[in-house]
Amino acid sequence: MSDISENFIAGIAPGGLKEVYEVKILICFLLHSVETPLSSHNISEIFSEDDAVDYFTFATALNELKSSGHLNVRQVGGEERYTLTDLGVETAVNLKQALPSSLREKVVKRGMKLLSKIRRDNEVSTKIVPHQNGYHVICSIHEGELEYLNLSLYAPDGGTAEIIARNFYQNATGIYQGLLDKLVE
């Protein structure tokens, strides 16, 4: 049977990882590269984006890394987050060459993209509140307890309110910077 059909049967794309040991190296490499605690859901999302790793192989690899002392586990908001122990760092550094460089690059890029989204989700919020003759769209940018911007905009209908909320969320940094530039001219 060819590699392509074997990969197809296994549920992973050609060039994807089938062996548990390879996935263990990839998990260590990812955590070492992004330098941020990640949940199993985060890691799985990164790996499964283009079917590079199937879920069952990933779950097995993650459990083996936990039991072998490669990962630190801590609870954050009711969810387990993983970081590397010294053994995990050593694995990432010494064995990363066992992985295809194109896969390593893709995984790091997807990891950074996911971290950006998580940060944006934590820093930007919008809320649509019904009002007499329309809606108020409350838009804010914050970092922890520090609120940088809290803006309430009127929208005549729900559709317009949704558009305002979506556009603010997607462009919050640019909107904030543009507003600040105009105010301090």
N, C-alpha and C positions, 0 to 999 in steps of 0.2 A: 504494500500500500504506500502511496506517495506521502511525503511530508504534508502537502497541502490537504489531502483528504484526512490524514490523521489529525491535523490541527482543526479542521472543520468538525470532525467528530467530537473532539475534545471541547469544542465551543470557544476556541481561541483563534485569533487571526494568524495567518502565516507569519513566522518570525516571533510569535508570542512564546511565553515561557510555559512549559508543561511540567517541569520537575520542581518538587517542593524546595530542594536546596537552592535553585535559582531564584525562586520567589523570596526565599528568606534573605538572600543577598540583596535583592531589589528593595525589599522593605527597609533593610538597614541603610542602603544607599540613599533612599528617599528621605528617611528621617535625618540622616547626617547632612544631606544637602539643604533641606529647608530649615533646619535648626529651630523647629517649632513643634510642640506636642500635637499629635494628630490622633483622631479617633479611628477605630477600625472602619467606620463608615467613610471617613475622609479618604483613607488609604485605598479602600475598595473602589470608591468613586474615581480616584485618579487612575488606578490600574485597569478598570473595566471600560474606560472611555472608548478605547478602540479595540476592545477584546484582547488585550495583551496577556491577561491572566484570567483563568476562570475562578469563580467564587470559591469553590470547594478546595482547590489547591491553595488559594490565598488564605482561607480560614485555617487550614492545616498548618501552613507555614507560620502564621501569626501565633497560633497556640504553641507550636514547637519553640519559637523564639522566646515566648514568655516563660515557658518551663525550663529552657536552657540558660536563662539569665542574660539574654541579649537585650532585653527591654525592661525599662522601668515603667510601672503602671501607676497612674494616679487618677483620682476622681476629680473631674471638673464639671460642675453643673449637672451632676448625676450621670456623667458619661465617662467611660474609661478613655484616657489619653495616654499615648505612648511616646517615650523618649528612649534614647539609646543608653545602655550602660557602657562602661569602658570596653567590654567584650563586643558589644554591638558596633561601637565606633571602629574598633580594630577590624571587625568583619567588613564593614563598609569600605574602609580605606584599602585593606589588603586584597579583597576579592572583587572589587568593582570591575576589574578588567575581564572577569569571566562573563560579564553581560555585554550584549551588543551596544556600542556607543550610541547608535541611533535611538535605542530604547531608553538608555540612561538620559539622554537629552530630552526626549519626549516626556518622560516621567517628571523630571525636574521642572520643565516648562509648565506642565499641567499642575504640579504641586504649587508653584508660585501663583498661577492663575487662580487656583482654589483659595489660597491664602488671601489674595487681594479681594476676592468676593466675600470671604468671611469677615475681613476687616470692614469692608464697605457695609455689609449687613449690620455690623455692630455699631457703626458710626453714623449712618444716615437713616433717618426714619421719616415716614410720611403718614398722615392720618387724615381721613376724609370725614368731616362732621356735617351732618345736615343742618341747615340754617333756614330762616324764614323763607326767603325767595331763592334758594340755591344751596350752595355748600361752601364750607370753609375747608381749605386744604392747608393743614398745618405741616410745615416742612422744617426739619431740624438736622443739624450736624453737631455731633458731640463725640467726645473721647472720654470715656468713663463718666465722671461727674461734671467735667468741664463742658459747658455748652457753648459752641462757637456761634451758632445761628439758630434762631427760632423765628420762623416767618409764617404768617397766616395770610393766605390769598383767597379771594372770593372767586367762585366759579358758578355760573348761572345754572348748570345742569350736571348730572352725574358723569356723563361722558367727558365733559371738559375737565371735571375734577380728577377723573382717572388719568387723563392725558397729562395734566399738571403734575400729579403725584409721580407718575412713571418717569417723566422727563426730568423732574428734580432728582429722583433717585439715581438715574443713569448719569446725570451731569452735575451732581452736587458740588464737587470740588471746583469746577469751572464757573458755576453760578456764584459760589461764595467768593472766589478770587475776583471775578468781574465786578461784583457788588462792592467788594472792599476797595478795588482799584478806583472805582467811581467816587466812593465816599472819602478817600484820602487824597484826591487830586489837588 
